[in-house]
Amino acid sequence: MTGQHVTGGAKSASPAEPAVLQDHAKDEIAQELRYRLLPNSIRWVLALATLAAIALAVNQLFNLRLLPTTILDPQYLYVLSGIFLAMTFIAFPAFAGAPSHRIPWYDFVLAAASAGVSGYFAYTAQTSLLQGWEYGAPPLATYLSFVMWALILEGARRTGGLIIFVLVLLFSLYPVVADKMPGPISGFPSPLNETIAFHIISAESSFGIPMRAFGQLVIGFIVFGAALQFTGGGRFFNNLALALVGRFRGGAAKVAIFASGFMGSMSGSVISNVLTTGVVTIPAMKRAGFSARYAAGTEACASTGGTLMPPVMGTTAFIMASFLGRPYVEIAIAAIIPSVLFYFALFVQLDAYAAKRNLKGMPESELPTFRQTFAEGWQYIAVFAVLIFVMIGLRQETLAPFYATALLLIINQIWPSTRLSIGGFADLLVSIGRSLAELVALLLAVGMIVGAFSATGLAGTLVNDLVFLAGDGTLTLLIMGAATAFIFGMGMTVTACYIFLAIVLAPALVQSGLDPLAVHLFILYWGMVSFITPPVALGAFAAATIAGVSPMKAAASACVLGSVIYVVPFFFVLNPALIGQGTPVEVGAVFVTALVGVIFIGSAVQGYIAGLGAIQDGAPGYAMRIMLAIGGLALAAPGVQSLGLSNLETAAIALLIAAPTLVVTFLRNRRAVPA
């Protein structure tokens, strides 16, 4: 998801310069996401177009049959793509330095062309299906396929950047020269006109799995996330975090963990999450005594983890459900334990950091009460309960976000303090439309990568080659996969990175005997790592602009604080019990040992053990921290059974490794007052 939903997060700024912070957030988000500040007349057009697209989705997904004719799924996707691809050229300028308020004539032409060409393919979808146009399109359909292909590429360039554009361009044309490539990457060739027509007309390329996931699942959850933000959900969850943990030591940082986790789960965008919650949490952390680099690193990590946090997660999780052919609910449940481990590790480190430096909690005068916060925002909890009940209890995950959104808007309009005006509804619809337009442009483009592999038969040969290169070493293949995901994650959106690796890498990992769901989550996690890891570290760099610190320093701190994200994917892919794949006893035992392991790792990184005190400085202290970290890794890491050790024996060895550090630290601080 993109994440232009900024209202909720910015409203709860502290009394110190709230207007300045909100303006700063809006300017930063507009610059980062490169969307236009549209005149009112155009905003209303976009709002009505978005409303029409949502109404079409509701009619299709609820099977209401309100239209005089039945709409086939391909027609439905063509119409959606026509609306949102046209919107892309209106909402996103061609160049970063272009005026943000003026729309040049050629963008109107491109928008009209997008709507017209998509309309043609929607009108001829049934004929195309019956006559097999994907393998032999008539001349007009072939010519318009070239137009649509070019429009998709330009939309992807505007929304995803030049790297996405180049990659998609090369892969989309790959079938033309597939037979001339060297052995491992050679495939079946296709003429240029057949290749382009295949991309646009077939159900295996631009309108394949990514767009089908969009039309069935993603659109509803983006609408829900935007509605939650615009009706004050972001403000409520921020205040809830303040009420729950603000008073404890390092409370400002702990608020960032909870607030950014809630926000990220709703928006699915790391950058917009940083730039909305960060304008509140980063200044608060700095006032509480956290260094600017640690404040920025904390916000970057918390925002990154939010996109991996159920129940909403990010767009990629819905596409993952389509790739795996599983209900989205299974993906969300599997992601619970890894995301809890990530946030728990962040919590442990920040608590240790605050305790070691004797940082206090936030003043009571700056904190809302839990009773007041809950009284003002109980409806958001109720809406989430409805969402989860319909998803899990009724197994209606496609319809769940629409029910939840309808309930939210009805409740919201009852209270005058949160009631949206007509203009407010228009703003909500424009935000939704902009998010959907950006996503559609990217999904249509990335779908061509899927199509190229499908047309050439390349996916199967690459799998065999990767397995051959890794030999019998599953860990080697995983390390290769992690490195590949990290590299691609630096230049691509998480969704694009995931789709590419789900085609190329995931089958090889599954073929080596690993759990398919764990493999796809592994790819997702490692695609997210680049948001906090140099040289790109977009999340950390965005936080650094708010904290007023060097981006590289912020990224370095984010790497330290988020260190668990580098190892957790290896844990759950080697032992699927960490994603709930096992008996309740197995899952519970592995979860508990992993929590203890995370405590040891976080304490070792910060040099402070909660309840025992600070680990001594100098060479002996570093040696003890290393032993504690090794013990934590041994507790949390699975796969030791291959050495003939049971889980109990592994845990015993891990505790023996960590014991000297625990004992020495306790004895050294025994006269000190416990933290």
FENCORNOR-V996199 format. One line per field, one symbol per residue. ss: DSSP state (H for helix, E for strand, C for the rest). Layout:
# FENCORNOR-V996199
ss->???
This chain:
# FENCORNOR-V996199
ss->CCCCCCHHHHCCCCCCCHHHHHHHHHHHHHHHHCECCCCHHHHHHHHHHHHHHHHHHHHHHCCCCCCCCCCCHHHHHHHHHHHHHHHHHHHECCCCCCCCCCCCHHHHHHHHHHHHHHHHHHHCHHHHHHHCHHHHCCHHHHHHHHHHHHHHHHHHHHHHCHHHHHHHHHHHHHHHHHHHCCHHHCCCCCCHHHHHHHHHHCCCCCCCHHHHHHHHHHHHHHHHHHHHHHCCHHHHHHHHHHHHHCCCCCHHHHHHHHHHHHHHHHHCCHHHHHHHHHHHHHHHHHHHCCCHHHHHHHHHHHHHHHCCCCCCCCHHHHHHHHHHCCCHHHHHHHHHHHHHHHHHHHHHHHHHHHHHCCCCCCCHHHCCCHHHHHHHHHHHHHHHHHHHHHHHHCCCHHHHHHHHHHHHHHHHHHCCCCCCCHHHHHHHHHHHHHHHHHHHHHHHHHHHHHHHHHHHCHHHHHHHHHHHHHCCCHHHHHHHHHHHHHHHHHHCCHHHHHHHHHHHCHHHHHHCCCCHHHHHHHHHHHHHHHHCCCCCCHHHHHHHHHHCCCHHHHHHHHHHHCCHHHHHHHHHHHCHHHHCCCCHHHHHHHHHHHHHHHHHHHHHHHCEECCCEECCCHHHHHHHHHHHHHHHHHHHCCCHHHHCCCHHHHHHHHHHHHHHHHHHHHHHCCCCCCC
